[in-house]
Amino acid sequence: MRPFRILSPCGMLGYGFPEASFHRGMALQPDAIVVDAGSTDAGPHKLGLGTAIVSPQACKKDLTLMITAGARAGIPVIIGSAGGSGARKHVLWTRRIIDEIIEEQHITGKKIATIWADIPKESVTRAMCDGTLLPLGLAVKPLTPDRLERTTGVVAQMGHEPFVEALRQGADIIIGGRAYDPSPFAAPAILHGYSPAYAYHLGKVLECAALCATPGTTKDCMLGTIDDEGFIVTPLSPERKCTPLSVAAHTFYEKDHPYTLHGPGITMDLSGCRFTQYDDVSVRVTGSRLSVDDTYRIKLEGAMQVAYRTFVLAGIRDELLLSHLKEVESAVVRQVQAYYHEIDPDTYTIHFMNYGMDAVLGDCEPNPAPGHEVGVMFEVLAPSQEMANMICATLRSTFLHYGYPGRKSTAGNLAFPFAPSDIPFGPVFEFSVYHLMPVPDGLTMFPIEYDTAGGERHGTVV
């Protein structure tokens, strides 16, 4: 079979990419343009609140280039995890942007497929009852009927199968809900008969675009070329190159095992891979292996609101205060709790992050000695925004004027970069569903809806 080329514009739809790199990639006549648009890296907030990771203007800027180029070249444009978290709200948000582009660019006759990734809570409940719902690590508390009820919605990571089906039906633009990141990249190659092992491994590399190059970035384009015996990754900017080390390192990116990679219904074995310099800037990969799991499982994601947050950012430069910072913070908390003695302290949380001391690693920090200044961010989590605001204001004023031993001045202990200093954040979410659920196959839970640019919808295929 002839080599099959996939153009990955950027590591996250809306992050942006150089137009010169994109046009350089289009000149190489790719067979598909594929982009990942989502992640759980930012935590559960976007999924729980139903908001996007990037701005609509940034998303539209990227998609305008991709959709117009795809339409001119007659190749599919595929989006995975639309809108960031891939739930219905996020997919519809992406669709509205695409509709604007289609109208403004006078694009007609293109078949659009929308793949939904929303999972009915009834299906999750059945899996809970029959004992087949498996928690994914220790990331979440045990799932109960009450926590499921409080979950705003559940999505699942789809594999390549729904994307393959949409392509088989002639879709020119595919808006996929929550997807396993490599899946939309693997799908067009699998449809055309290429090895699923190489297709998925290539997808693992391409989903972050030029992050596998050096210097690495998610904001530049990458071309993947797959053939019968492996694949090649090529950066599309003259400023970057791929090396065996850079591509191998990215293969290990976001994995809990150096060789094993689990996806919906599949397990990849990368222990036998070889990374070889193909030309001055490209790397060839061979030896990827893939097996089909005995039970097809999909990863579920759901978020529930647990509190409201207010936080303050302040600077401390007094050497004496910094030498006793943890003790002062504990004393300040005790004073706040004593002042609000009528409020159960178990109903709210006060948390300090001392940047310049141990804010990143916490108790694991090997060298917690502060520098000459420390940035303190303290937050209050409470059942209502009003309570969070109230307790945080008292915490801030108590900390500001706390008379620690040896203080030489009655001036404030904290330097605030902003006024007002207290920032009400709003709702706080946590993952309530982070589980594996068995399903009959890779298509059953992901309905596909088709329509035509400028035309009517064709209905739903399940």
QUISUL-V549049 format. One record per run of one state. SS is the DSSP state (H for helix, E for strand, L for the rest). FROM is the first residue (numbers start at 1). TO is the last residue. If there is no record, write none. Layout:
<<SS;FROM;TO> <SS;FROM;TO>>
This chain:
<<L;1;3> <E;4;8> <L;9;18> <H;19;27> <L;28;31> <E;32;36> <L;37;44> <H;45;49> <L;50;55> <H;56;73> <L;74;75> <E;76;80> <L;81;87> <H;88;104> <L;105;110> <E;111;115> <L;116;117> <E;118;118> <L;119;120> <H;121;129> <L;130;133> <E;134;135> <L;136;144> <H;145;150> <E;151;156> <L;157;157> <E;158;158> <L;159;160> <H;161;168> <L;169;172> <E;173;176> <L;177;178> <E;179;179> <L;180;182> <H;183;191> <L;192;195> <H;196;206> <L;207;208> <H;209;212> <L;213;213> <E;214;214> <L;215;221> <E;222;227> <L;228;229> <E;230;235> <L;236;240> <E;241;241> <L;242;243> <H;244;251> <L;252;259> <E;260;263> <L;264;265> <E;266;269> <L;270;273> <E;274;277> <L;278;281> <E;282;286> <L;287;288> <E;289;292> <L;293;296> <E;297;316> <L;317;318> <H;319;323> <L;324;324> <H;325;339> <L;340;344> <H;345;347> <L;348;348> <E;349;355> <L;356;361> <H;362;364> <L;365;373> <E;374;382> <L;383;384> <H;385;400> <L;401;414> <E;415;416> <L;417;421> <E;422;438> <L;439;447> <E;448;452> <L;453;456> <E;457;461> <L;462;462>>
